[in-house]
Amino acid sequence: MLRYELSDADLGGVRFGISPLCELGLSLRTIRDPSQYPLQLPWLRRTEEARSRLDLDGLLALVDDRLWTPDFLNPRPESPLTRIDDEFDALEQISVEQFHGDLMRVHGAVPAVFSGPVDQAVRRMVRILREFWDTCFAPHWLRMRTILEADIVYRGRQIAQGGLFTMLNDLSGAVEFDGRVISVRLKNPASRTEKTDGLGLTLVPTMFTRRASAPVNHGDPPLLMYPVRGQGAMWETERVTNPAAIVAVLGEVRTSLLTALAAPASSTELGLRFGVTTSAVNQHLRVLRDAGLVTSTRYGHSVLYFRSELGAALLLG
């Protein structure tokens, strides 16, 4: 059990971030033990041939049998728009103490593939992680990021409507918040309590944790990685059974879009899910928005759409 004791300043300093490097590192769990991550089996199948050409010895040396990864692969993101190249640049500057220390906290010793001169080991690690990203993540990152961003928008709406207490207690069955302390049930049997001391709490949605994850190191800035909503639809084209009466009024495509927008999504994500062009989706969304059935909000460079109360009432009949 990990407990974060939040000060008054921390309660006002809860923020969200997205870390591409965090997704990359946590995905190694899926490679190590696919049975634990059934929702990501389609990703494993799609990337199997590409992974066969990678330095798997080096990659798997970054995760142990408990599915722990070193904390340098879980950086605290400064914003929801963190770029992987910036995270790689920072990783190349890692100190000897952090590189060896984080690996030893996971494995008990520095893995053989990363022994020897530290500068060479770090260069090897960053090189294989870059290759892993380019072949297995970059082709899918736009869709992954859209799902992560949509989750953050949803959590923001929860805070606005029900407060911080409601949002934090909905993150995962492994997370509980009593108004002052966040308790996280982890695999690590040892319990620890950490005061956040005004550092704020960073929440990071991820597709590669089942319940919740947190830094291995004691005393690191407060960070909680939680399972993102909607990841089950990541690899499947949407198939919706539409009520005939609503289809007769809106048409099949617009009814399908309205049904899918129970959770916020961008036109790009919806196009991927339904197998149509983004421009076609945008045309339909404009009609639905003009009719008051859909609302939208800007998030970074994206516009996210979600069903309005009127749209929800129409579907419920």
KOLTILO-769213 format. One record per residue (C-alpha): residue number from 1; residue in one letter; x, y, z. Coordinates in steps of 0.02 Angstrom, whole numbers. Layout:
+-----+---------+--------+--------+--------+
: num : residuo :     xx :     yy :     zz :
+-----+---------+--------+--------+--------+
: NUM :       A :      X :      Y :      Z :
...
+-----+---------+--------+--------+--------+
// end
This chain:
+-----+---------+--------+--------+--------+
: num : residuo :     xx :     yy :     zz :
+-----+---------+--------+--------+--------+
:   1 :       M :      0 :      0 :      0 :
:   2 :       L :     64 :    172 :    -48 :
:   3 :       R :    -11 :    323 :     37 :
:   4 :       Y :     12 :    501 :    -21 :
:   5 :       E :    -32 :    629 :    114 :
:   6 :       L :    -89 :    786 :     23 :
:   7 :       S :    -68 :    959 :     96 :
:   8 :       D :   -190 :   1099 :     61 :
:   9 :       A :    -75 :   1160 :    -78 :
:  10 :       D :    -71 :    986 :   -153 :
:  11 :       L :   -261 :    976 :   -160 :
:  12 :       G :   -257 :   1127 :   -274 :
:  13 :       G :   -107 :   1062 :   -369 :
:  14 :       V :   -174 :    898 :   -440 :
:  15 :       R :   -137 :    899 :   -625 :
:  16 :       F :   -134 :    781 :   -773 :
:  17 :       G :      3 :    740 :   -895 :
:  18 :       I :     41 :    622 :  -1038 :
:  19 :       S :    212 :    541 :  -1055 :
:  20 :       P :    253 :    446 :  -1216 :
:  21 :       L :    408 :    374 :  -1130 :
:  22 :       C :    299 :    312 :   -987 :
:  23 :       E :    187 :    220 :  -1112 :
:  24 :       L :    341 :    149 :  -1197 :
:  25 :       G :    415 :     86 :  -1035 :
:  26 :       L :    255 :     15 :   -961 :
:  27 :       S :    218 :    -76 :  -1125 :
:  28 :       L :    368 :   -188 :  -1087 :
:  29 :       R :    256 :   -272 :   -958 :
:  30 :       T :    143 :   -329 :  -1099 :
:  31 :       I :    290 :   -407 :  -1190 :
:  32 :       R :    353 :   -491 :  -1031 :
:  33 :       D :    183 :   -563 :   -982 :
:  34 :       P :     48 :   -545 :  -1117 :
:  35 :       S :    -80 :   -640 :  -1013 :
:  36 :       Q :    -91 :   -494 :   -891 :
:  37 :       Y :   -143 :   -370 :  -1026 :
:  38 :       P :   -277 :   -447 :  -1137 :
:  39 :       L :   -337 :   -278 :  -1204 :
:  40 :       Q :   -165 :   -251 :  -1282 :
:  41 :       L :   -149 :   -421 :  -1366 :
:  42 :       P :   -200 :   -344 :  -1534 :
:  43 :       W :    -54 :   -223 :  -1517 :
:  44 :       L :     64 :   -367 :  -1482 :
:  45 :       R :      3 :   -460 :  -1635 :
:  46 :       R :     19 :   -307 :  -1746 :
:  47 :       T :    196 :   -271 :  -1687 :
:  48 :       E :    260 :   -450 :  -1676 :
:  49 :       E :    359 :   -446 :  -1837 :
:  50 :       A :    434 :   -275 :  -1799 :
:  51 :       R :    484 :   -329 :  -1623 :
:  52 :       S :    574 :   -481 :  -1691 :
:  53 :       R :    702 :   -361 :  -1768 :
:  54 :       L :    733 :   -265 :  -1606 :
:  55 :       D :    862 :   -288 :  -1468 :
:  56 :       L :    744 :   -387 :  -1357 :
:  57 :       D :    880 :   -431 :  -1231 :
:  58 :       G :    904 :   -245 :  -1199 :
:  59 :       L :    718 :   -207 :  -1194 :
:  60 :       L :    673 :   -348 :  -1075 :
:  61 :       A :    816 :   -300 :   -960 :
:  62 :       L :    710 :   -147 :   -920 :
:  63 :       V :    570 :   -248 :   -838 :
:  64 :       D :    578 :   -387 :   -708 :
:  65 :       D :    469 :   -538 :   -669 :
:  66 :       R :    360 :   -432 :   -553 :
:  67 :       L :    329 :   -318 :   -703 :
:  68 :       W :    421 :   -174 :   -619 :
:  69 :       T :    510 :    -47 :   -729 :
:  70 :       P :    645 :     78 :   -675 :
:  71 :       D :    581 :    248 :   -627 :
:  72 :       F :    684 :    336 :   -761 :
:  73 :       L :    560 :    263 :   -886 :
:  74 :       N :    416 :    345 :   -792 :
:  75 :       P :    461 :    531 :   -795 :
:  76 :       R :    342 :    656 :   -719 :
:  77 :       P :    269 :    744 :   -872 :
:  78 :       E :    268 :    932 :   -869 :
:  79 :       S :    112 :    945 :   -979 :
:  80 :       P :    -15 :    839 :  -1074 :
:  81 :       L :     82 :    880 :  -1234 :
:  82 :       T :    252 :    804 :  -1190 :
:  83 :       R :    354 :    753 :  -1343 :
:  84 :       I :    447 :    586 :  -1349 :
:  85 :       D :    602 :    668 :  -1424 :
:  86 :       D :    615 :    785 :  -1275 :
:  87 :       E :    600 :    637 :  -1156 :
:  88 :       F :    735 :    542 :  -1251 :
:  89 :       D :    849 :    694 :  -1244 :
:  90 :       A :    825 :    703 :  -1056 :
:  91 :       L :    854 :    516 :  -1038 :
:  92 :       E :   1021 :    531 :  -1128 :
:  93 :       Q :   1078 :    649 :   -989 :
:  94 :       I :   1036 :    528 :   -847 :
:  95 :       S :   1164 :    523 :   -707 :
:  96 :       V :   1265 :    367 :   -665 :
:  97 :       E :   1184 :    363 :   -493 :
:  98 :       Q :   1006 :    366 :   -559 :
:  99 :       F :   1040 :    243 :   -701 :
: 100 :       H :   1121 :    112 :   -590 :
: 101 :       G :   1012 :    150 :   -438 :
: 102 :       D :    845 :    133 :   -529 :
: 103 :       L :    901 :    -29 :   -614 :
: 104 :       M :    960 :   -103 :   -449 :
: 105 :       R :    797 :    -59 :   -361 :
: 106 :       V :    706 :   -161 :   -493 :
: 107 :       H :    827 :   -306 :   -521 :
: 108 :       G :    937 :   -306 :   -367 :
: 109 :       A :   1087 :   -282 :   -483 :
: 110 :       V :   1128 :   -197 :   -647 :
: 111 :       P :   1079 :   -317 :   -788 :
: 112 :       A :   1226 :   -387 :   -885 :
: 113 :       V :   1172 :   -301 :  -1047 :
: 114 :       F :   1193 :   -132 :   -962 :
: 115 :       S :   1354 :   -167 :   -868 :
: 116 :       G :   1517 :    -87 :   -920 :
: 117 :       P :   1544 :     97 :   -958 :
: 118 :       V :   1386 :    193 :   -914 :
: 119 :       D :   1392 :    310 :  -1064 :
: 120 :       Q :   1393 :    160 :  -1182 :
: 121 :       A :   1253 :     74 :  -1086 :
: 122 :       V :   1144 :    230 :  -1089 :
: 123 :       R :   1174 :    254 :  -1275 :
: 124 :       R :   1124 :     74 :  -1307 :
: 125 :       M :    968 :     91 :  -1201 :
: 126 :       V :    911 :    251 :  -1286 :
: 127 :       R :    948 :    179 :  -1458 :
: 128 :       I :    842 :     23 :  -1430 :
: 129 :       L :    702 :    125 :  -1352 :
: 130 :       R :    702 :    242 :  -1503 :
: 131 :       E :    693 :     92 :  -1620 :
: 132 :       F :    553 :     19 :  -1516 :
: 133 :       W :    458 :    183 :  -1526 :
: 134 :       D :    483 :    207 :  -1713 :
: 135 :       T :    426 :     31 :  -1759 :
: 136 :       C :    293 :    -12 :  -1630 :
: 137 :       F :    224 :    153 :  -1563 :
: 138 :       A :    241 :    292 :  -1690 :
: 139 :       P :    118 :    212 :  -1814 :
: 140 :       H :    -15 :    203 :  -1676 :
: 141 :       W :     28 :    352 :  -1566 :
: 142 :       L :    -99 :    474 :  -1638 :
: 143 :       R :   -241 :    359 :  -1591 :
: 144 :       M :   -164 :    314 :  -1422 :
: 145 :       R :   -137 :    496 :  -1378 :
: 146 :       T :   -315 :    541 :  -1428 :
: 147 :       I :   -383 :    411 :  -1307 :
: 148 :       L :   -268 :    474 :  -1169 :
: 149 :       E :   -321 :    655 :  -1200 :
: 150 :       A :   -504 :    608 :  -1202 :
: 151 :       D :   -484 :    528 :  -1031 :
: 152 :       I :   -408 :    687 :   -961 :
: 153 :       V :   -553 :    790 :  -1027 :
: 154 :       Y :   -673 :    667 :   -946 :
: 155 :       R :   -583 :    681 :   -779 :
: 156 :       G :   -590 :    870 :   -790 :
: 157 :       R :   -778 :    861 :   -814 :
: 158 :       Q :   -789 :    747 :   -661 :
: 159 :       I :   -698 :    876 :   -556 :
: 160 :       A :   -812 :   1015 :   -619 :
: 161 :       Q :   -970 :    915 :   -585 :
: 162 :       G :   -928 :    812 :   -431 :
: 163 :       G :   -765 :    879 :   -361 :
: 164 :       L :   -592 :    808 :   -335 :
: 165 :       F :   -656 :    674 :   -217 :
: 166 :       T :   -769 :    598 :   -350 :
: 167 :       M :   -635 :    601 :   -484 :
: 168 :       L :   -497 :    522 :   -380 :
: 169 :       N :   -608 :    383 :   -316 :
: 170 :       D :   -658 :    340 :   -493 :
: 171 :       L :   -481 :    319 :   -561 :
: 172 :       S :   -464 :    135 :   -517 :
: 173 :       G :   -524 :      4 :   -397 :
: 174 :       A :   -348 :      9 :   -323 :
: 175 :       V :   -359 :    194 :   -279 :
: 176 :       E :   -453 :    271 :   -132 :
: 177 :       F :   -458 :    452 :    -76 :
: 178 :       D :   -528 :    505 :     93 :
: 179 :       G :   -513 :    691 :     67 :
: 180 :       R :   -332 :    704 :    124 :
: 181 :       V :   -242 :    539 :     90 :
: 182 :       I :   -234 :    444 :    -74 :
: 183 :       S :   -210 :    257 :    -43 :
: 184 :       V :   -147 :    150 :   -187 :
: 185 :       R :   -146 :    -40 :   -177 :
: 186 :       L :     10 :   -102 :   -266 :
: 187 :       K :     90 :   -272 :   -292 :
: 188 :       N :    233 :   -220 :   -179 :
: 189 :       P :    188 :   -296 :     -9 :
: 190 :       A :    286 :   -162 :     85 :
: 191 :       S :    182 :    -12 :    139 :
: 192 :       R :    245 :    165 :    138 :
: 193 :       T :    173 :    336 :    172 :
: 194 :       E :    243 :    492 :     89 :
: 195 :       K :    203 :    673 :    122 :
: 196 :       T :    190 :    768 :    -41 :
: 197 :       D :    249 :    931 :     41 :
: 198 :       G :    169 :   1048 :    -84 :
: 199 :       L :    242 :    963 :   -237 :
: 200 :       G :     69 :    926 :   -306 :
: 201 :       L :      8 :    760 :   -376 :
: 202 :       T :     28 :    716 :   -560 :
: 203 :       L :    -97 :    594 :   -633 :
: 204 :       V :    -45 :    501 :   -791 :
: 205 :       P :   -170 :    397 :   -891 :
: 206 :       T :    -92 :    244 :   -972 :
: 207 :       M :   -145 :     95 :  -1077 :
: 208 :       F :    -22 :    -20 :   -992 :
: 209 :       T :    -74 :    -34 :   -811 :
: 210 :       R :   -221 :   -138 :   -752 :
: 211 :       R :   -254 :    -55 :   -583 :
: 212 :       A :   -127 :     79 :   -539 :
: 213 :       S :     61 :    108 :   -541 :
: 214 :       A :    176 :    224 :   -446 :
: 215 :       P :    364 :    258 :   -432 :
: 216 :       V :    472 :    124 :   -353 :
: 217 :       N :    588 :    252 :   -271 :
: 218 :       H :    540 :    326 :   -104 :
: 219 :       G :    532 :    515 :   -101 :
: 220 :       D :    507 :    542 :   -287 :
: 221 :       P :    384 :    680 :   -337 :
: 222 :       P :    206 :    613 :   -316 :
: 223 :       L :    153 :    521 :   -473 :
: 224 :       L :      7 :    404 :   -504 :
: 225 :       M :    -19 :    308 :   -666 :
: 226 :       Y :   -196 :    243 :   -689 :
: 227 :       P :   -287 :    141 :   -824 :
: 228 :       V :   -360 :    250 :   -961 :
: 229 :       R :   -544 :    236 :  -1007 :
: 230 :       G :   -592 :    175 :  -1180 :
: 231 :       Q :   -437 :     74 :  -1219 :
: 232 :       G :   -543 :    -78 :  -1263 :
: 233 :       A :   -595 :     11 :  -1423 :
: 234 :       M :   -416 :     52 :  -1472 :
: 235 :       W :   -394 :    -87 :  -1598 :
: 236 :       E :   -570 :   -123 :  -1653 :
: 237 :       T :   -678 :    -35 :  -1781 :
: 238 :       E :   -838 :     26 :  -1696 :
: 239 :       R :   -993 :    -77 :  -1728 :
: 240 :       V :  -1152 :     -3 :  -1656 :
: 241 :       T :  -1330 :    -67 :  -1665 :
: 242 :       N :  -1436 :     88 :  -1694 :
: 243 :       P :  -1617 :    115 :  -1643 :
: 244 :       A :  -1714 :    116 :  -1805 :
: 245 :       A :  -1821 :    268 :  -1761 :
: 246 :       I :  -1668 :    377 :  -1726 :
: 247 :       V :  -1580 :    315 :  -1881 :
: 248 :       A :  -1731 :    367 :  -1983 :
: 249 :       V :  -1709 :    546 :  -1919 :
: 250 :       L :  -1520 :    566 :  -1906 :
: 251 :       G :  -1455 :    434 :  -2025 :
: 252 :       E :  -1349 :    284 :  -1979 :
: 253 :       V :  -1180 :    371 :  -1974 :
: 254 :       R :  -1237 :    516 :  -1864 :
: 255 :       T :  -1329 :    400 :  -1747 :
: 256 :       S :  -1173 :    292 :  -1731 :
: 257 :       L :  -1067 :    445 :  -1693 :
: 258 :       L :  -1190 :    507 :  -1564 :
: 259 :       T :  -1191 :    334 :  -1482 :
: 260 :       A :  -1002 :    327 :  -1479 :
: 261 :       L :   -986 :    500 :  -1398 :
: 262 :       A :  -1035 :    439 :  -1225 :
: 263 :       A :   -849 :    473 :  -1194 :
: 264 :       P :   -757 :    623 :  -1270 :
: 265 :       A :   -667 :    589 :  -1434 :
: 266 :       S :   -586 :    686 :  -1576 :
: 267 :       S :   -640 :    676 :  -1757 :
: 268 :       T :   -476 :    589 :  -1796 :
: 269 :       E :   -509 :    452 :  -1669 :
: 270 :       L :   -688 :    431 :  -1728 :
: 271 :       G :   -630 :    417 :  -1908 :
: 272 :       L :   -510 :    278 :  -1859 :
: 273 :       R :   -643 :    188 :  -1758 :
: 274 :       F :   -774 :    194 :  -1894 :
: 275 :       G :   -659 :    175 :  -2043 :
: 276 :       V :   -707 :    340 :  -2127 :
: 277 :       T :   -611 :    500 :  -2168 :
: 278 :       T :   -587 :    636 :  -2037 :
: 279 :       S :   -665 :    765 :  -2153 :
: 280 :       A :   -823 :    660 :  -2169 :
: 281 :       V :   -834 :    641 :  -1980 :
: 282 :       N :   -812 :    829 :  -1957 :
: 283 :       Q :   -958 :    864 :  -2074 :
: 284 :       H :  -1072 :    750 :  -1974 :
: 285 :       L :  -1012 :    819 :  -1808 :
: 286 :       R :  -1047 :    998 :  -1863 :
: 287 :       V :  -1227 :    949 :  -1902 :
: 288 :       L :  -1247 :    863 :  -1734 :
: 289 :       R :  -1171 :   1012 :  -1644 :
: 290 :       D :  -1282 :   1136 :  -1735 :
: 291 :       A :  -1432 :   1032 :  -1680 :
: 292 :       G :  -1374 :   1040 :  -1499 :
: 293 :       L :  -1344 :    852 :  -1488 :
: 294 :       V :  -1155 :    866 :  -1471 :
: 295 :       T :  -1040 :    991 :  -1384 :
: 296 :       S :   -855 :   1019 :  -1409 :
: 297 :       T :   -704 :   1085 :  -1317 :
: 298 :       R :   -527 :   1124 :  -1373 :
: 299 :       Y :   -389 :   1022 :  -1291 :
: 300 :       G :   -214 :   1073 :  -1347 :
: 301 :       H :   -214 :   1058 :  -1536 :
: 302 :       S :   -366 :    944 :  -1539 :
: 303 :       V :   -553 :    974 :  -1529 :
: 304 :       L :   -642 :    843 :  -1425 :
: 305 :       Y :   -828 :    808 :  -1448 :
: 306 :       F :   -950 :    731 :  -1325 :
: 307 :       R :  -1135 :    701 :  -1314 :
: 308 :       S :  -1242 :    840 :  -1242 :
: 309 :       E :  -1384 :    812 :  -1119 :
: 310 :       L :  -1505 :    832 :  -1264 :
: 311 :       G :  -1410 :    701 :  -1365 :
: 312 :       A :  -1411 :    580 :  -1219 :
: 313 :       A :  -1597 :    608 :  -1192 :
: 314 :       L :  -1631 :    572 :  -1376 :
: 315 :       L :  -1542 :    405 :  -1369 :
: 316 :       L :  -1629 :    356 :  -1208 :
: 317 :       G :  -1795 :    396 :  -1289 :
+-----+---------+--------+--------+--------+
// end
